[in-house]
Amino acid sequence: MPRIEDFRFFCDVVESGSFSKAAEKIGVSQPAISQQIKALETEYGVKLLHREGNEIVPTEDGKVIYSYAAQIIAFFEHSKDLVSQNKDILLGDLIIGASSGPGENILPSILGKFKQINPDVNIFLKVADTGEILNGIVNHRMELGFVGSTRRDAQLIFEPFINDELVLVTSKCHPLAKKSHIQCEELLQIPLILQQQGSGATSVLFQVLNEQGIRPSDLKHFMELGLQESTKTAVKAGLGATIISKFGVQDELLRGELVQISIQDISLKRNFYVCYNRTLPLSNLINNFLLFAHQNKKNLFAPQHTS
């Protein structure tokens, strides 16, 4: 009979696309994880994985098993949480996903304080673009996500967490830095360095511009990079401008490394959202963390003043 760990191994291989990466993540040898996958295939009597180029991907049967395996793991963890709740203690794994805005600028401090109060909780934060995080919640690979945009999905629930604003910034050495504001149509002439499609910031930007009759193809794309940090690095090097979460550049703005230029006639205010799967009740651990996060978010991001 398959064990929970067999399903974990299988899910990790599917998600990493590699036996070696999955083995490194779990902390076991590659032959050991290969042996467990073979045992799982023997149990089901079908091939679950195959190679496409340099990547290991699930077969059609493997995709079916993966969807159920992820749910089995999620319900198992949820049952452990209910038992610990009866003992009136917080323990177990707190697995959270986040897009780069909240994942790099908001959650680390909150998670650190939560860990200090609850040392028996193991904390895992996965930072990726919004689309990948939402898929992880749908697939039960994480219970809670913090993202910068929403999507229509019957399995997902979104709740506002904290207000954010997207801002146009550039290097202090860039010619654009001499302007305090621009008109919306001037944005079309600026070489923009944008975060990859699928990121919350890019999705919100495209949505707002679409409401102004501006298509993404109308923009002057200079580069499309990964997530927040790589975009910010390119802008600080003077390669162009970007539209990015103000949380993500507040330190650089205070130090004068980046300059903010306002865009007239459009609002790029948005919410960061908490997202979870409606098919599985939130665990006691997640509910406690969510309450803690709401209680601490304002203290962490009070407005800063310079003399």
Buried (B, 14 or more C-beta within 10 A) or exposed (E): EBEEEBBBBBBBBBBBBBBEBBBBBBEBEBEEBBEBBEEBBEEEEBEBBEEEEEEBBBBEBBEBBBEEBBBBBBEEBBEBBEEBBEEEEBBBEBBBBBBBBBBBBBBBBBBEBBBEEBEEBEBEBBBBBBBBBBBBBBBBBBBBBBBBBBEEBEBBBBEEBBEBEBBBBBBBEBEBBEEEEBEBEBBEEBBBBBBBEBBBBBBBBBEBBEEEEBEEEEBEEBBBBEBBBBBBEBBBEEBBBBBBBBBBBBEBBEEEBBBBBEBEEBEBEBBBBBBBBEEBEBBBBBBBBBEBBBEBBEEBBEEEEEE
